[in-house]
Amino acid sequence: MSEFVVRDDNAVAQAAAATFFWRTFRRHHLLTFLGGAIFFSGMIVWTLRTVGDTWSIGTAAFFLVGTLAYFPVFYFARRSAAAQMVRKHPERRVRVTPVDITISTSDGSATLPWRTFQSIWEYPDFILLVLGRHSYWWLPKAGMPDDAVDTIRQVAARAAV
């Protein structure tokens, strides 16, 4: 068991949020994004060539803009939310055991068994603990004891098998 306090900073939190967004976007949303953009673009061109200038072009353009806006809106929203979390809770108390992980802030505490996490991604500055398609925890590696990082690596290795 390892118990320690991590201190977040905006750069690491935003990097973790951006990394999570990119990986989940490529895995779950890229084909829908490209398909929607191609479909609505094709619909605009087809309507212009066959029917001419009608209200349906405006509708298709509206949906095309909405499709293309998904990427920047959610990318920057995730980064902004991570920065807001850092401002609200710059320090978190963490307890890592081979069975579970506990993260505590001034607002409360959450303990989750390792099997709850879908995957664990390690990067040079942080570790992402992925709960699902839309949620994750990040832990900055700065200030983490080596035994906690080793425990997390062992759990990730067991889950990968």
N, C-alpha and C positions, 0 to 999 in steps of 0.2 A: 504494500500500500504506500502511496505517495501523496502527500498533501502539500499544496503550494499556492501562491497567489500570482496570477498573471496580470500584467499591466498592458492594456491595449493601446495602440496608437492608430490614428486615422489611416495612415499609409497601408499598414498590414490588414486592417479591417476591410478597406476598400479593395485591396488586392485579392483577399479571400472571396469577397462578394463577386468581383469580376470573374475570378476563376470558376466559381460555382456556376455563374450565369453562362459562361462560354461552354463549359462541359455539358450542362444540361440542355442548353440551346442546341448544340450540335447533335446530341443524342435524341432529343424528344421533339424539337420544334423546327429544325432546319428544313425538312422536306415539306412540312405544312407551309412554312414561310415562303419557300421558293415556289411551291405549287400555287399558292394564292396569288403571289406576285405575277407569275406567268399567266395564270387563268384570267385575272382582271385586266392585265395588259392586252392579252389576246382578245378579250371581249371588247375592249375599247377600239382596237384596230378593226376587228370584224364589223362592229356596228358602224363605224365611220365609212367603211368601204361598201357595205350592203345597204344600209338604211339612210345614212347621212347623219347630220347633226341632230340628235334627239336627247331627251331627258335621260335615257338609259346610259348615255356616255357619262353624264354627271354622276349617276349612281355607281357605275363601275369605277370611275375615278375616285369617288369617295371611299369605296372599299379598298382600292389599291393603296391610297394614302394611309388608311387605317392599318392595312397589312404591313406596309413599310414602316409605320410608326411603332409597331410592336417592339422592334429591336432596340432603338435608342431609349424609348420610354422605360422599358423594364431593365435595361442595362444600367442606366443612370439612377433609376429608382432603387435598385438593390444596393448600389454603392452609397447612395444617400442614406438609406436605412441603416447600413452598417456604420456609417460615420455618426449617425444619430445615437445608435446603441453605445458607441464608444464615449460620446459626450455624456450620456446618461449613466453609464456604468464603466468607468475607466479601469476599475480593478474587479477581478473575479477570483473567488476562492475555488480551487479545483482539487478534487480528491479522485485519484485514479487507483483502481484495484483490478485484479485480473477478471473480476466478475462484472463490475459496473463502473460508471463515472458519475460524479456529482459536481455540478457547477452551481455556486451560490453567489448572489449579488445582494444588495441592500433590499431589493424587492422580494426576494424569495430564493428558493433552492429547488433544483431538479436533479433527480437521480434516475439514470436510465441504464438498464443492463446492456452490455455490448451487442447482444443479438438484435437490439432495436435498430441499430444503424445498418443502412443498406450497404454502405461502403465507407472506407477511410482512405483519404488521399493525403499524402505527405508531400510538402513542398519545402524549399529551403527556409522560408520565414514563418510558416504556419502549417497547421494540420487541420484539414476539413473533415468533420464527422457528419456524413450525409444521412439525414433521417428519412428523407423521401424526395420526391420529385421537386418539391418547392421549399424544402426546409433543410437547414444545416446548422451546425455549430462550428465555430472556428476557435482554435487555440493558437495564440502566437508562441513560437518556439523560444523566443527570448524570455528568459526567466524560468523556463521549464527544466526541472531536474532531469538528468540523463536516465534515471530509472523509470520515470514516467513516460518518456519518449520510447524507451525499450518496451515497456508494457503495452503501449499503444501499437507499436510495430508487431509485437507478438500476437496481439488480438487481430490485427489486420491480416497477418499471415495465416492464422487459423481460419479466418472468414474466407480467405481467398481459395482455400483448398476445397 
